[in-house]
Amino acid sequence: MLNLLLLAPGYTAAASQGCGERFERRESGAHYDRECQFQPVDCVFATHGCRVRPLRKDQAHHQAEVG
């Protein structure tokens, strides 16, 4: 029964990336895709060959270093 509760879309869970955020499971994709500061993201210069994937919280610092 507990496993079913953990999979339920309305179940509140903690983010797995260590940011401390809590949200309903159904919102986890949006959190990781757009909000989570501890999610690795592509560098804005990836189209120019940069392969660094900084954490979202560090992206501005990385841009300042390479830009």
C-alpha positions in Angstrom: 0.0 0.0 0.0 2.8 2.4 0.8 4.3 1.9 -2.7 1.0 3.0 -4.2 1.0 6.1 -2.1 4.5 7.0 -3.2 3.5 6.7 -6.9 0.3 8.7 -6.5 0.5 12.0 -8.5 -0.7 14.1 -5.5 1.9 12.6 -3.2 4.2 15.3 -1.8 7.9 14.5 -2.1 11.2 16.1 -1.6 13.4 16.9 -4.6 16.0 14.4 -5.3 18.7 16.9 -6.3 19.3 18.2 -2.8 17.7 21.6 -3.2 15.3 21.0 -0.3 12.1 21.9 -2.3 9.0 19.9 -1.7 6.2 19.5 -4.3 3.6 17.1 -5.6 5.0 14.3 -7.7 3.1 15.4 -10.7 5.1 18.7 -10.6 8.5 17.1 -10.4 9.2 17.4 -14.1 8.4 21.1 -14.2 10.6 21.7 -11.1 13.6 19.9 -12.6 13.1 21.4 -16.1 12.6 25.0 -15.1 13.2 25.7 -11.4 15.6 23.4 -9.6 18.9 25.3 -8.9 20.7 22.0 -8.4 19.8 20.6 -11.9 22.6 20.5 -14.5 21.8 22.6 -17.5 23.5 23.1 -20.9 25.7 26.1 -21.3 24.2 28.8 -23.4 27.4 28.5 -25.5 26.8 24.8 -26.2 26.0 25.5 -29.8 29.5 27.0 -30.0 31.2 23.9 -28.6 31.1 24.4 -24.8 30.4 21.1 -23.2 30.2 22.3 -19.6 26.9 21.5 -17.8 26.9 23.8 -14.8 24.2 23.6 -12.1 21.4 26.1 -12.8 22.5 28.1 -9.7 26.1 28.4 -11.2 25.1 29.1 -14.8 25.5 32.9 -14.6 29.0 32.5 -13.1 30.0 30.1 -15.9 28.6 32.5 -18.6 30.7 35.3 -17.1 33.8 33.1 -17.2 33.4 32.0 -20.8 31.5 35.0 -22.3 
